[in-house]
Amino acid sequence: MSHTRSEEEPSSNRHMKDFQTTSVSPLCEESINRVMMEFKTSFMNRMTNEYNSEIMGTKDAYKEAIKTLTETLTRKYMEGQLMAERVLESQNDCLLQNKHIEEKQEELLQQVAKLKQNKEHKVEQVKSIQSIKDEADRKRASILANKRAIKDRLKELEKSAEVFKERLGLEIRKLHGEKVQFVFRYINPKAPQQPYTFILCINEGQYEVLSCDPALECISELLQNVQKTNNFSAFLANFRKAFTVLACNEKEM
């Protein structure tokens, strides 16, 4: 039983006994130094290994952190670059849109100016057309008035024709257009039926002698008198007198 307890004696006690045995053994100083150096070397190696392990772990963690940070920064940088590109693209789109809007505005302004110009031109055209219409109306009214005056004078001539024909041997013939031929007879006593004629035209209220047979030198004077006095009967009487004087002069010759 006691033997069993001695066998089960703790190992720490055994180590202590071994140490006591060793310590009491005579060792030389060199052996002690060697043991101490080995212990120191072993301790330093162990501490160095542990330190290196810690350093390597810290270094690996630092590298991992740097890697993660680098990846994060790189991703952020790429995202920033992409965002900058999108912003620049958006700015370019805005510039293009603004330019397009300005072009459209300029086009609209030109169209408005053109419409305004066309409107003003149309107003001027309307005024011009109205002016032409008014002038045409005035001319039409003048022509109608002139035609009425001519008709009135022709009627007057026709009324006087019979009187002149009976008393003065005058025949009035209406020709094509606004022309009238006056034929005088009983001018030359030797040839009472010999005709003395002239053709008269009334143009815009003015008398004009187109032909005269035989010719008279006083036609201009006779026309001036009838334009002033508007006495057509006197005009015909003066024409007959001029033909009579011409016939007398021919008789004397």
C-alpha positions as CSV (number, residue, x, y, z in Angstrom):
1,M,0.0,0.0,0.0
2,S,2.8,2.3,0.9
3,H,4.6,1.1,-2.1
4,T,1.7,2.1,-4.2
5,R,1.7,5.7,-2.9
6,S,5.4,6.0,-3.6
7,E,4.7,5.0,-7.2
8,E,1.9,7.5,-7.6
9,E,4.0,10.3,-6.3
10,P,3.6,13.4,-8.4
11,S,6.0,14.0,-11.3
12,S,6.6,17.5,-9.9
13,N,8.2,16.1,-6.9
14,R,10.4,13.9,-9.0
15,H,11.5,16.9,-11.1
16,M,12.3,18.8,-7.9
17,K,14.4,15.9,-6.7
18,D,16.2,15.7,-10.0
19,F,16.9,19.4,-9.9
20,Q,18.1,19.1,-6.3
21,T,20.3,16.2,-7.3
22,T,21.6,18.2,-10.3
23,S,22.2,21.3,-8.3
24,V,24.1,19.6,-5.8
25,S,26.2,18.0,-8.5
26,P,29.5,19.7,-9.1
27,L,29.2,21.5,-12.4
28,C,31.8,23.6,-14.0
29,E,31.2,27.2,-14.9
30,E,31.5,26.4,-18.5
31,S,28.6,23.9,-18.3
32,I,26.5,26.5,-16.6
33,N,27.2,29.1,-19.2
34,R,26.4,26.7,-21.9
35,V,23.1,25.8,-20.3
36,M,22.3,29.4,-19.8
37,M,23.2,30.2,-23.4
38,E,21.1,27.4,-24.7
39,F,18.2,28.5,-22.5
40,K,18.7,32.1,-23.7
41,T,18.9,31.0,-27.3
42,S,15.9,28.8,-27.0
43,F,14.0,31.5,-25.2
44,M,15.0,34.2,-27.7
45,N,14.1,31.9,-30.6
46,R,10.8,31.1,-29.1
47,M,10.1,34.8,-28.4
48,T,11.4,35.7,-31.9
49,N,9.1,33.1,-33.5
50,E,6.2,34.3,-31.5
51,Y,7.0,37.9,-32.3
52,N,7.5,37.1,-35.9
53,S,4.2,35.2,-35.9
54,E,2.5,38.2,-34.4
55,I,4.2,40.5,-36.8
56,M,3.3,38.3,-39.7
57,G,-0.2,38.1,-38.5
58,T,-0.4,41.8,-38.1
59,K,1.3,42.3,-41.5
60,D,-1.1,39.9,-43.1
61,A,-4.0,41.7,-41.5
62,Y,-2.5,45.0,-42.5
63,K,-2.1,43.8,-46.1
64,E,-5.6,42.5,-46.1
65,A,-6.9,45.8,-44.7
66,I,-4.8,47.7,-47.3
67,K,-6.1,45.3,-50.0
68,T,-9.7,45.8,-48.8
69,L,-9.2,49.6,-48.5
70,T,-7.6,49.7,-52.0
71,E,-10.4,47.7,-53.5
72,T,-12.9,50.0,-51.8
73,L,-11.1,53.1,-52.9
74,T,-10.7,51.7,-56.4
75,R,-14.4,50.8,-56.5
76,K,-15.3,54.3,-55.2
77,Y,-12.9,55.9,-57.7
78,M,-14.4,53.9,-60.6
79,E,-17.9,54.8,-59.4
80,G,-16.8,58.4,-59.2
81,Q,-15.3,58.3,-62.7
82,L,-18.5,56.7,-64.0
83,M,-20.5,59.3,-62.2
84,A,-18.3,62.1,-63.6
85,E,-18.7,60.6,-67.1
86,R,-22.4,60.5,-66.6
87,V,-22.4,64.1,-65.3
88,L,-20.3,65.2,-68.3
89,E,-22.5,63.3,-70.7
90,S,-25.6,64.9,-69.1
91,Q,-23.9,68.3,-69.4
92,N,-23.2,67.7,-73.0
93,D,-26.8,66.6,-73.6
94,C,-28.0,69.7,-71.8
95,L,-25.7,71.8,-74.0
96,L,-27.0,70.1,-77.1
97,Q,-30.6,70.5,-75.9
98,N,-29.9,74.2,-75.2
99,K,-28.4,74.7,-78.6
100,H,-31.3,72.9,-80.2
101,I,-33.8,75.0,-78.2
102,E,-31.9,78.2,-79.3
103,E,-32.0,77.1,-82.9
104,K,-35.7,76.4,-82.6
105,Q,-36.2,79.8,-81.0
106,E,-34.3,81.5,-83.7
107,E,-36.3,79.6,-86.3
108,L,-39.5,80.6,-84.6
109,L,-38.4,84.2,-84.4
110,Q,-37.6,84.1,-88.1
111,Q,-41.0,82.6,-88.9
112,V,-42.7,85.2,-86.8
113,A,-40.8,88.0,-88.5
114,K,-41.6,86.4,-91.9
115,L,-45.2,86.1,-91.0
116,K,-45.2,89.7,-89.8
117,Q,-43.5,90.8,-93.0
118,N,-46.0,88.8,-95.1
119,K,-48.8,90.3,-93.1
120,E,-47.4,93.8,-93.7
121,H,-46.9,92.9,-97.4
122,K,-50.5,91.6,-97.6
123,V,-51.7,94.8,-96.0
124,E,-49.7,96.8,-98.6
125,Q,-51.0,94.5,-101.3
126,V,-54.6,95.1,-100.1
127,K,-54.0,98.8,-100.0
128,S,-52.5,98.7,-103.5
129,I,-55.3,96.6,-104.8
130,Q,-57.8,98.9,-103.2
131,S,-56.0,101.9,-104.7
132,I,-56.0,100.3,-108.2
133,K,-59.7,99.4,-107.7
134,D,-60.5,103.0,-106.7
135,E,-58.6,104.3,-109.7
136,A,-60.3,101.8,-112.0
137,D,-63.7,102.9,-110.5
138,R,-62.8,106.6,-111.1
139,K,-61.7,105.8,-114.7
140,R,-64.9,103.7,-115.2
141,A,-67.0,106.5,-113.9
142,S,-65.1,109.0,-116.1
143,I,-65.5,106.8,-119.1
144,L,-69.2,106.4,-118.4
145,A,-69.6,110.1,-117.9
146,N,-67.7,110.7,-121.1
147,K,-69.9,108.3,-123.0
148,R,-73.0,109.9,-121.6
149,A,-71.6,113.3,-122.7
150,I,-70.8,112.0,-126.1
151,K,-74.3,110.5,-126.5
152,D,-75.8,113.7,-125.3
153,R,-73.8,115.7,-127.9
154,L,-74.6,113.2,-130.6
155,K,-78.3,113.5,-129.8
156,E,-77.9,117.3,-130.0
157,L,-76.2,116.9,-133.3
158,E,-78.9,114.6,-134.6
159,K,-81.6,117.0,-133.5
160,S,-79.8,119.8,-135.2
161,A,-79.2,117.7,-138.3
162,E,-82.6,118.2,-139.8
163,V,-82.5,121.9,-139.3
164,F,-79.1,122.2,-140.8
165,K,-80.0,119.9,-143.6
166,E,-83.0,121.9,-144.6
167,R,-81.6,125.4,-144.1
168,L,-77.9,125.0,-144.8
169,G,-77.8,121.9,-146.9
170,L,-76.0,119.9,-144.2
171,E,-76.0,116.1,-143.9
172,I,-74.6,114.4,-140.7
173,R,-73.4,110.8,-141.0
174,K,-72.5,108.7,-138.0
175,L,-69.4,106.6,-138.7
176,H,-67.9,103.6,-136.9
177,G,-66.7,104.5,-133.4
178,E,-67.2,108.0,-132.0
179,K,-66.9,109.6,-135.4
180,V,-69.3,111.9,-137.3
181,Q,-69.0,113.1,-140.9
182,F,-70.5,116.5,-141.8
183,V,-71.4,117.0,-145.5
184,F,-72.2,120.6,-146.6
185,R,-73.9,121.3,-150.0
186,Y,-75.0,124.5,-151.7
187,I,-71.6,126.0,-151.1
188,N,-70.6,126.5,-154.7
189,P,-73.3,128.2,-156.8
190,K,-71.9,126.6,-159.9
191,A,-72.1,123.2,-158.4
192,P,-74.7,123.2,-155.5
193,Q,-74.5,119.4,-154.9
194,Q,-70.7,119.5,-154.6
195,P,-69.9,118.1,-151.1
196,Y,-67.7,119.9,-148.6
197,T,-66.9,117.5,-145.8
198,F,-65.0,117.0,-142.6
199,I,-64.9,114.2,-140.0
200,L,-65.2,115.1,-136.4
201,C,-64.2,112.9,-133.4
202,I,-65.1,113.5,-129.8
203,N,-62.3,112.1,-127.5
204,E,-62.8,112.5,-123.7
205,G,-64.8,115.6,-124.2
206,Q,-62.4,117.1,-126.7
207,Y,-63.2,117.8,-130.4
208,E,-60.8,116.6,-133.0
209,V,-61.0,117.0,-136.8
210,L,-59.7,113.8,-138.4
211,S,-60.1,114.9,-142.1
212,C,-61.3,117.9,-144.1
213,D,-62.1,118.0,-147.8
214,P,-61.2,120.5,-149.1
215,A,-58.6,121.4,-146.6
216,L,-59.0,124.5,-144.4
217,E,-56.2,126.5,-142.7
218,C,-58.5,127.7,-139.9
219,I,-59.4,124.4,-138.4
220,S,-57.3,124.9,-135.2
221,E,-58.9,128.3,-134.6
222,L,-62.4,126.8,-135.1
223,L,-61.7,124.0,-132.7
224,Q,-60.3,126.4,-130.0
225,N,-63.5,128.5,-130.3
226,V,-65.8,125.5,-129.9
227,Q,-63.8,124.2,-126.9
228,K,-64.2,127.6,-125.2
229,T,-67.8,128.4,-126.0
230,N,-69.2,124.8,-126.3
231,N,-71.5,126.3,-129.0
232,F,-71.6,123.6,-131.6
233,S,-74.1,125.3,-133.8
234,A,-71.8,128.3,-134.2
235,F,-68.9,125.9,-134.9
236,L,-70.8,124.3,-137.8
237,A,-71.9,127.7,-139.1
238,N,-68.2,128.9,-139.0
239,F,-67.1,125.8,-140.8
240,R,-69.7,126.5,-143.5
241,K,-68.5,130.1,-143.8
242,A,-64.9,128.9,-144.1
243,F,-65.9,126.5,-147.0
244,T,-67.9,129.4,-148.6
245,V,-64.9,131.7,-148.4
246,L,-62.7,128.9,-149.9
247,A,-65.2,128.4,-152.7
248,C,-65.4,132.1,-153.5
249,N,-61.6,132.3,-153.6
250,E,-61.5,129.4,-156.0
251,K,-64.2,131.1,-158.1
252,E,-62.1,134.3,-158.4
253,M,-59.0,132.3,-159.3
